[in-house]
């Protein structure tokens, strides 16, 4: 910019500099004026530019709505209008029909890789019935809510006693038992061809179906079957009603107001109000025309759901826009969309021949359209954009990475210039971060060179138990103590996390370590900042982990820029941003019992990490050995049977995953798979063992009354009982 002015290729008033934050715009203006002596350049945010254009055209100062600056005021307005509409019978019916079909975000269970991944999705996205039961699938949730809303009493997964029960099979728990009709319901997870999800053994599943039918036949109990494909076809509740009617089940639908009140108590109405507010912001923020909105519906994964929600949003949107009009106010979306329209319609004559946009990777549709309109309305306009697609992390606000990755397609002939040297992070941090982010082949390929060259790994993996607040605090204390030992006085330490609630108390740390300076931030707000040492907290899997397993609501997803095909593409960039805030060293904190797949990838791909630095206890190192063999996502943790006080290992995905195993009788740790007649402890140094019954494969336990060892599959009076006994079992030979 200074060169353009000093070489007399441009006048200052012909240059427009756009930044995303007010501070960034003011900082750039001050640099130009104080350091380079260039005055008169327009440096503004997009909103300030839009306001300037609108005020010039309308020849009046704009009044900004309180709802634009006060999120709580806008939320209150939307809630009030939403509640008023709920009292109207027609609107109430639309709302109830919506919740009947789309109470929860839905994904096809067949799309998951493991049973545990599916269970985690159900947990992270709060998939529960209106009676707040944790169910094992979307079909079961629909059935439970249908029964509830028709006042049909049921029990979910209550035990069923049958003489066909075998010791190696857990207690039979039919999905539903209708207590007033002695009718059972089983929802089977098969498609029309009898296929099962990829993580389910098809042959075993069909054998279980046959066994369950036999149980009901011999037990002379009535069974209704429903199927996964009926849920996918949208016919599940219709066929369920027909099958219930055949057994003379009476329907007593709850009054609409009672159902709505239940939904309010469940929290569904409040959550939906938030979603409607987000939809309003996205629609207005993207400046979607009627044709564009129609295309959004047609291209959505769930077009009927989007259309239904738009009908519910319509009176709220109208009330909001009427409020702005009547009060002669604007919001921030108006500033940009009105300005864009005035530029397009030649009501505003742009004086700018040189346009510079900072942080271009964060640009959204309406801002990009504004830039393009300014470019097209002047002859020979030069557009210079500075952006890094590796740091595009704001899709949830409407940011569209395709404007960066497809820049020439959107804005015309382009001359790229790469800034390939960084003065922030050292070469070893750069090696890890760059290789990690470029795992996505759609990211622009770059060779970033660091000014500071390191000769040993500068990314440390901290493995620690993080189940309680105390454990999290202990991990932070250990890391801070280590930094204090190795860092020069005055070094800065930056704690980052997805959620600010995960961040530590800086006042206490400052008091304890006066030789260091500390700061906190969410990862999203850390962009553009740096510190000597960075500690990334909460690098685990789950709803608020990294990557986050919480999916965008389908209504929001439909209005956002098209998602990238590569899994967790934006979350991968978010992790890159966190890693590259550090000058000297990064500490990644994880609990191996719920370890982030990003961490597992770093280890598997042999990134240059310090794995033993501040290493955790043996339990953390053994986690991979205690993965649940059934759901493959949960971990086996120590539990105690409340009836006999015996210790055992149970899955962390309980109650959805009910797999259990015996634990080592010596240290209560996990056991290895059977080797001959024994299962040996996995922990190094422990020589604990469990003997295996040669007849049934059950565990041999010492019967004090008989003074002998007997099989755990012994059940008195059962035809399937194992009565094998032996007087003495020698300890296995040491290997």
Buried (B, 14 or more C-beta within 10 A) or exposed (E): BBEBBEEEEBBBEBBBBBBBEEEBBBEBBEBBBEEEEBEEBBBBBBBBBBBBBBBBBEEEEBEBBBBBEEEEEBBEBBBEBBEEBBEEEEBBEBBBEBBBBBBBBBBEBBEBEBBBBBBBBBBBBBBBBBBEBBBBBBBBBBBBBBBBBBEBEBBBBBEBEBEBBBBEEEEBEBBBBBEEBEBBBBBBBBBEEEBBBEBBEEEEBBEBBEBBEEBBEEBEBBBBBBBBBBBBEEBBBEBBEEBBEEEEBEEEEBEEEEBBEBBEEBEBBEBBBEBBBBBBBBBBBBBBEEEEBEEBBEEBEBEEBBEBBBEBBEBBBEBBBEBBEEEEBBBBBBBBBBBBBBBBEEBBEBEBBBBBBBBBBBBBBBBBBBBBBBBBBBEEBBBBBEBBBBBBBBBEEBBBBBBBBEBEEBBEEEEEEEEEEBEBBBBBBBBBBBEBBBEBEEBEEBEBEBEBEBEEBBBBBBBBBBEEEEEBBBBBBBBBEBBBEEBEEEBBBBBBBBEEEBBBEBEEBEEEBEEBBBBBBBBBEBBEBBBBBBBBBBBBBBBBBBBBBBBBBBBBBBBBBEEBEEEBBBBBBBBBBBBBBBBBBBBBBBBBBBBBBBBBBBEEEEBBBBEEBBBBEEBBBBBEBBBBEBBBBBBBBBBEEEEEEEEBBBBBBBEBBBBBBBBBBEBBBBBBEEEEBBBBBBBEEBEBBBBBBEEBBBBBBEEEEEEBBBBBBBBEEBEBBBEBBEEEBEEBEEE
